[in-house]
Amino acid sequence: MSKGLPVIATNVDGIREMVTDGSNGLLVNYGDTHGLATKIQNLLADPELARRLVKNAYASLVNYTWENTYAATIQVYEELLR
């Protein structure tokens, strides 16, 4: 995402919290090789889709700073300690 390339990722925990299918990337189910091939073909056939995904992905990265990650981690630990 930070390199300005469209993302196709596996729809699993952790990834789907960062990638929203059709908005800032494309998601494919684990093991779905046909789905992966289809999404790659869709990106190659639709440069505007690729540009939109890259633009939205880069904009969404502002939420994933070290400071935000640290604060979210501390919050989880504080909630667990209560």
RAMODA-V976301 format. One record per helix or strand. SS is the DSSP state (helix for helix, strand for strand). FROM is the first residue (numbers start at 1). TO is the last residue. If there is no record, write none. Layout:
# RAMODA-V976301
SS/FROM/TO + SS/FROM/TO
This chain:
# RAMODA-V976301
strand/8/10 + strand/21/21 + strand/25/28 + helix/33/45 + helix/47/63 + helix/66/81
